[in-house]
Amino acid sequence: MIVHVFESKDQVAKAAGAIFAAQILKKPDSILGLATGSTPIETYAELVKMYKAGILDFSKAKTFNLDEYVGLPASHPESYISFMRRNLFDHINLKEYHLPNGLAKDLEQECRDYENTIKQAGGIDLQLLGIGNNGHIGFNEPNDHFVYSTNRVKLAESTIKANRRFFDSEDQVPREALSMGIGTIMQAKSILMICLGEGKAEVVEKMINGPVDPKVPASILRTHHHVTVLLDQAAASKL
Ligand code: PGA
């Protein structure tokens, strides 16, 4: 695991944008794993900037998002498909993107299909991750074991509280999601994790210095051969 600490979150976004840009320039038909939440917003803005400047071409790339809420229509502003359209997809020339369908009739089958579609595409070349305050990656919440494949997840109370800020009331925060599993994430050829802000400092310290433990799901990343972690100073303040 390579860890870089930057003075500001703008610098983190520029560095993350550069890593994505290198991936796409090296392999225009890259399979990219994408994330939602506050963390990647500025990184996506960097990618849009590079696309508009004629530096990046997404037309041959395919993307797979980590997760999607169960039960939110795609038209809901807080669905992850809406988030992705707003922050990235509507502004670049990407032709093929995938998110799990949280409205599928058979959610378990949807999870199996999502996993298979990733495999058929050839697996993920570069997976972007944030980290939850509780150490989750995707929606893989603290657990007594690591869940392997794309799965249907009950969100932890701490996640529901953290996501409350995006909804009018806590009641409206979905309780379930479909998420790539830890195994799905670990099969990515390379992983780029971004952690920003003081609120993440404690869990970042546990991920980097604590034991590999399903109670801190992100700690498994220490066993992956190609992980780059980009931190701002606030997120690195307990290291
Ligand atoms: P955040 O979420 O980027 O909104 O902090 C990260 C996560 O929960 O993975």
Boltz pocket constraint, residues with backbone or C-beta under 6 A from the ligand:
constraints:
  - pocket:
      binder: B
      contacts: [[A, 36], [A, 37], [A, 38], [A, 39], [A, 40], [A, 130], [A, 131], [A, 132], [A, 133], [A, 136], [A, 137], [A, 138]]
      max_distance: 6.0
